[in-house]
Amino acid sequence: MASKEELPEYLTLKEVTSLLKVHENTLRNWDKNGTLKAIRIGGRKIRRWKKEDVIKFLESSEKS
């Protein structure tokens, strides 16, 4: 896995599911219910997650 510094600013669905070790549908549901919000880009409204948001989520879930 890439270090936090090597990650791009915006992460794809595959990158985030790999980091968090969750199914793609789980991540989509988290976006819908506000657990881990994505931004939408382009005409197709593709989901991207901010690196800083994913890191914060990962750190807070490790504490629980």
C-alpha positions in Angstrom: 0.0 0.0 0.0 1.2 3.5 -0.8 2.2 5.8 2.0 -0.1 8.7 2.9 2.3 11.1 1.2 2.2 9.2 -2.1 -1.6 9.2 -2.4 -3.2 11.6 -4.9 -5.3 14.5 -3.5 -8.5 12.8 -4.7 -9.0 9.0 -4.4 -11.0 6.7 -6.6 -13.6 4.1 -5.4 -11.0 1.3 -5.8 -8.3 3.2 -3.9 -10.6 4.0 -1.0 -12.0 0.4 -0.8 -8.5 -0.9 -0.8 -7.4 1.5 2.0 -10.4 0.9 4.2 -10.8 -2.8 3.3 -14.6 -2.4 2.6 -16.8 -3.5 -0.3 -17.5 -0.9 -3.0 -21.2 -0.9 -2.1 -20.4 -0.1 1.5 -18.5 3.0 0.4 -21.3 4.0 -1.9 -23.8 3.7 1.0 -21.5 5.7 3.3 -21.5 8.4 0.7 -25.3 8.4 0.5 -25.8 8.4 4.3 -23.0 10.9 5.0 -20.6 8.6 6.9 -17.8 9.4 4.4 -18.9 11.9 1.7 -17.6 11.9 -1.8 -17.4 14.7 -4.2 -18.8 14.3 -7.7 -16.7 15.3 -10.7 -17.3 15.5 -14.5 -20.3 15.0 -16.6 -20.8 11.4 -15.3 -20.6 12.6 -11.7 -17.9 10.2 -10.8 -17.3 9.8 -7.1 -13.9 10.9 -5.7 -12.9 11.1 -2.0 -10.6 13.7 -0.6 -7.4 12.1 0.7 -7.6 14.1 4.0 -11.2 13.0 4.6 -10.2 9.3 4.1 -7.2 9.6 6.4 -9.3 11.2 9.1 -11.9 8.5 8.8 -9.3 5.8 8.9 -7.6 7.3 12.0 -10.9 7.8 13.8 -12.0 4.2 13.1 -8.7 2.9 14.4 -9.3 4.6 17.7 -12.7 2.9 18.2 
